[in-house]
Amino acid sequence: MSAKIEAIAKEDETICRLLSVPGIGPLGATALVAAAGDGKQFRKARDMNRPGFTGE
């Protein structure tokens, strides 16, 4: 499973950018992109933390 996630991470530009953030690995970056997509549905970063998006 880990090899598949790493392969997906290498092919996606957004995931590659997230991997440059300290503390974010292939699994976290892939999960974030899967959940948030391109992020255009959020007007500002705080909107991503609204109830319902993060499981609250």
Secondary structure, DSSP 8 states (H G I E B T S, - for coil): -HHHHHHHHHH-HHHHHHTTSTT--HHHHHHHHHHHTTSTT-SSGGGGGSTTTS--
